[in-house]
Amino acid sequence: MTRSDRRSVQSGDLDRRALLAGGATSAASFLIAGPGRTQTEPFRIGWVRPTTGRLVSSFAPLYVSGLVAVKEINAAGGILGRQIMTIEEDDEGSPSKEPAVVKKLQEAGVKMICGPTGSSQVLSSLATSTPAKILQGGIANGVENSDGEKYPYHYQCGFTTVQEARRFVEYLVKSLGKSKIGILQENTGFGEQGGQATLEIMKELGLQPTSHQVYPIAAPDLKAYVTNVKNSGAEAVIFWVGTLPAAGMALRAMGELNWAPPIVGHSYLLADSLFDLVPIDALRNVNAVYYRSFTYTDRDSPGERQREFARKIQEYPETKRLEAIVPQATLYDFIYLAKAAIEAEKSFDVDAIKRQLDQTTGHKGLMGTFSFTAKNHAGLALDDIVLAAVASGRDQRAHGSFRERAPGM
Amino acid sequence: MDPDILVRGLTAGSLYALVAVSFNILYRPTNVFNFAQGELVMLGAMLFAAGKSTVGLPWPLALLATLAAVGTLGLAEEFIAVAPILARSKTGTGWVITTLAISLIVSNLVGWIWGPDPILVKPPAPLSLDTFEFAGLRLNSYVIALAALTIALVALIERAYRTLQGKAVLAVAEDREAALLRGINPARLSRWSFFLGGAFAGLTGILAAPILYASTSMGPALLLKGFAAAAVGSIGNNRGALIAGYLIGITEAVGASLLSPGYQEAVVFLVVLTVLLMRPQGLFGLATTRTV
């Protein structure tokens, strides 16, 4: 057994005893039946996430949807009779660690990876996983990761920053009739990509932001930036803000300026703890990007599959107060998409899985409908991405994971 | 020019000055920069927030418990990460790595215990963050109290250096061996300094929490600017740290207003660089000659 095997985590999927029992069974079948043994060995999936460092607890909830999928699939008999086993490797959330982590998983014979988290981290890992032909589902919104020609083995099941930006701009312009829009953006890769996408989509509509403020991620005060956006005459603001303290500081600054324009922003605004930082009244005009299937209206409710998922994630303590963040990491759909491809091909060969995935059309996933081509590996349909009212997190209908869809979506 | 610049500058400047002073408290008798100081600030905020919101302690009790806890951690750091290095060589610089290691350990532990969510810390009554207008400025009572307390704390520390113990610290800072010959125990002073420096960092975290929220990310945000304030104000000089803290805070706010907030980091570091190029000993330090 390799060191990676020894470090594997078992989160309701396949435990060590079961693995040993499986190993014993495999050994017995080998003795009896010969080389057909590989089909009874567990299907090992690399699980790249920080288990040490500052980002452990912030990233942990993002892997829960994948754990739920693994548990469900194993309980239903696995993939082509093989149980899924997760092989966890610690990347410390650091892009510089990714190549070594992927290399280690490659040496352990892993052919599919879930993670890492973050656009920079995913790009860094792809530099190693792509030539190694490892199937990968990273947790990131960066659009570059979904270029199927550049990264043929990476599939992005969540929304991209371009899709988010399109939703933001179209909602403000077409649904709310606002044309004077300001941008508040953090100076990270995520913020840069989001800000750039917003500018391009506004340009398509013949618009320019009234003000485009970029703040350092460690800024202790955002009032100067917010003041500039307000003074520019903005009637609405797009938040490319990926951390809650920054979101809280920006909203508080708006309160101090007696300014409450419509705000649209990234899904992290849906975290329940935002209610601790600012009064609910400050959130009345705030909408965040989310999945249509996890939203409700007066006439529409989330489906049974989504409600079941929302119940299941509550078994994981790391999701507490972050239930609306868990679906953002679409490992659930990635694993099920891979399962469908493996079963269609009746093979675990990576090129066969990729061939099948690239032909996926209209796959009904948990978060939405997925279609991939060899070129486009951002598979989620734009229609499945909506804006949701942040303040609805306090509604009885929210049940942690669900939010009210913004009017007109 | 936006008159609120002054308020923003004073708010940030107070926090930078407090971090700078906490550096100085440790540095004077030990000549050691504690690179875990930012994380001790963060730990103070998190412990206090947990004590207030989770345990439900009253403000004064939560304050005392936090100061004792962070001070004790500072003391432990001295035992584990600094004293063994200095015991081998008084001029050894291994503490750079060991204090960074402590920083990582504290950061990981706090993230593991409290998770990623920031915690709201309300100012103690009757102070509040509700703004009011005064002479064209948008102020709140907490910011006024923060600036006043910062100045009072620096005055108190400066006064403490005039006591016998304080003079012993200055003597050790001047010449460790000579102080030893005069019957001063530098090792004991070093331990006390780490305890007090830790407690002061904890206090800084508590004072910063109502403005920045208590979160794992607040340490790095304050560490760099606090260090810059300590350097510009002359390392070890608390009055210098106070003035430099406000200088940096106001420069930052003016830069954000006149140029663009995006340039405020660059403006601050340009000012720091210019000051240190012209006066390497800082604004309030005396150039010294050394015979070799």
HADDOCK unambig.tbl for C-alpha pairs under 7 A between the chains (distance, minus, plus):
assign (segid A and resid 52 and name CA) (segid B and resid 108 and name CA) 6.71 0.50 0.50
assign (segid A and resid 53 and name CA) (segid B and resid 108 and name CA) 5.02 0.50 0.50
assign (segid A and resid 54 and name CA) (segid B and resid 107 and name CA) 6.01 0.50 0.50
assign (segid A and resid 54 and name CA) (segid B and resid 108 and name CA) 5.20 0.50 0.50
assign (segid A and resid 54 and name CA) (segid B and resid 111 and name CA) 5.69 0.50 0.50
assign (segid A and resid 56 and name CA) (segid B and resid 112 and name CA) 6.87 0.50 0.50
assign (segid A and resid 57 and name CA) (segid B and resid 111 and name CA) 6.20 0.50 0.50
assign (segid A and resid 57 and name CA) (segid B and resid 112 and name CA) 6.02 0.50 0.50
assign (segid A and resid 57 and name CA) (segid B and resid 115 and name CA) 4.91 0.50 0.50
assign (segid A and resid 57 and name CA) (segid B and resid 116 and name CA) 5.90 0.50 0.50
assign (segid A and resid 58 and name CA) (segid B and resid 115 and name CA) 6.41 0.50 0.50
assign (segid A and resid 58 and name CA) (segid B and resid 116 and name CA) 4.90 0.50 0.50
assign (segid A and resid 213 and name CA) (segid B and resid 262 and name CA) 7.00 0.50 0.50
assign (segid A and resid 214 and name CA) (segid B and resid 262 and name CA) 5.63 0.50 0.50
assign (segid A and resid 215 and name CA) (segid B and resid 261 and name CA) 6.90 0.50 0.50
assign (segid A and resid 215 and name CA) (segid B and resid 262 and name CA) 5.76 0.50 0.50
assign (segid A and resid 218 and name CA) (segid B and resid 221 and name CA) 4.80 0.50 0.50
assign (segid A and resid 219 and name CA) (segid B and resid 221 and name CA) 6.45 0.50 0.50
assign (segid A and resid 220 and name CA) (segid B and resid 212 and name CA) 6.31 0.50 0.50
assign (segid A and resid 220 and name CA) (segid B and resid 221 and name CA) 6.33 0.50 0.50
assign (segid A and resid 224 and name CA) (segid B and resid 256 and name CA) 6.43 0.50 0.50
assign (segid A and resid 224 and name CA) (segid B and resid 257 and name CA) 6.76 0.50 0.50
assign (segid A and resid 224 and name CA) (segid B and resid 261 and name CA) 6.47 0.50 0.50
assign (segid A and resid 225 and name CA) (segid B and resid 261 and name CA) 6.02 0.50 0.50
assign (segid A and resid 244 and name CA) (segid B and resid 118 and name CA) 6.84 0.50 0.50
assign (segid A and resid 245 and name CA) (segid B and resid 118 and name CA) 6.03 0.50 0.50
assign (segid A and resid 245 and name CA) (segid B and resid 213 and name CA) 6.57 0.50 0.50
assign (segid A and resid 256 and name CA) (segid B and resid 131 and name CA) 6.53 0.50 0.50
assign (segid A and resid 273 and name CA) (segid B and resid 117 and name CA) 6.46 0.50 0.50
assign (segid A and resid 276 and name CA) (segid B and resid 120 and name CA) 6.21 0.50 0.50
assign (segid A and resid 277 and name CA) (segid B and resid 120 and name CA) 5.35 0.50 0.50
